Amino acid sequence: MENACAWSRTHELLSLYHDTEWGVPVHDDALLFEHLMLEVLQCGLSWLLMLKKRETFRRCLAGFDPVRLAAFTEKDMEAALMEPGMIRSRRKVESVVTDARAFLAMQQEFGSFSSWLWSFTQNRMLVYKSHVLAVPAKNPLSDSISSALKARGFRHLGSVTVYSMLQACGVINDHERTCPRFYEVMQGVEVSWIDD
């Protein structure tokens, strides 16, 4: 895509992800959980590696189905870690299982994870005017959401991880202003332009 965000032009997988997925508002709980867990798994690794291993993760981690993951035993986690191509971080796999349980509890409490997440922005996509100059690694919104998630039992995530998920899921539109997707992802969406 001509004039696409610079980060997306270095590999075809990044380009496809950028052009079809990144920044599109997500309200489906299953996809929100997958996005969040990909960010948890990514910590310390490249996003390109995450995209390359996404199908492996789905195969090893019950398709990111929180109900199935919540039922994982020690044996299931060991089996996942032994799968070819899987990252070998037991701590991350344990976090995904723990997070699945916390996610299900939030669905029970709020009806859906999506309704809880989007309530932070009154169901509006946020565009920060200052981000035209520089995009931060985190902000007060991701601070608040990550703190709330940790208080509810989520592990191995912080404000930076949450901020990346908010970008990916269209809560925050951080496409470059010259990128055609900046306006495309806002079509049919209520948007708040933030002076910060």
Rosetta blueprint (number, residue, H / E / L):
1 M L
2 E L
3 N L
4 A L
5 C L
6 A H
7 W H
8 S H
9 R H
10 T L
11 H L
12 E H
13 L H
14 L H
15 S H
16 L H
17 Y H
18 H H
19 D H
20 T H
21 E L
22 W L
23 G L
24 V L
25 P L
26 V L
27 H L
28 D L
29 D H
30 A H
31 L H
32 L H
33 F H
34 E H
35 H H
36 L H
37 M H
38 L H
39 E H
40 V H
41 L H
42 Q H
43 C L
44 G L
45 L L
46 S L
47 W H
48 L H
49 L H
50 M H
51 L H
52 K H
53 K H
54 R H
55 E H
56 T H
57 F H
58 R H
59 R H
60 C H
61 L L
62 A H
63 G H
64 F H
65 D L
66 P H
67 V H
68 R H
69 L H
70 A H
71 A L
72 F L
73 T L
74 E H
75 K H
76 D H
77 M H
78 E H
79 A H
80 A H
81 L H
82 M H
83 E L
84 P L
85 G L
86 M L
87 I L
88 R L
89 S L
90 R H
91 R H
92 K H
93 V H
94 E H
95 S H
96 V H
97 V H
98 T H
99 D H
100 A H
101 R H
102 A H
103 F H
104 L H
105 A H
106 M H
107 Q H
108 Q H
109 E H
110 F H
111 G L
112 S L
113 F H
114 S H
115 S H
116 W H
117 L H
118 W H
119 S H
120 F L
121 T L
122 Q L
123 N L
124 R L
125 M E
126 L E
127 V E
128 Y E
129 K H
130 S H
131 H H
132 V H
133 L L
134 A L
135 V L
136 P L
137 A L
138 K L
139 N L
140 P H
141 L H
142 S H
143 D H
144 S H
145 I H
146 S H
147 S H
148 A H
149 L H
150 K H
151 A H
152 R L
153 G L
154 F L
155 R L
156 H L
157 L L
158 G L
159 S H
160 V H
161 T H
162 V H
163 Y H
164 S H
165 M H
166 L H
167 Q H
168 A H
169 C L
170 G L
171 V L
172 I E
173 N L
174 D L
175 H L
176 E L
177 R L
178 T L
179 C L
180 P H
181 R H
182 F H
183 Y H
184 E H
185 V L
186 M L
187 Q L
188 G L
189 V L
190 E L
191 V E
192 S E
193 W E
194 I E
195 D L
196 D L
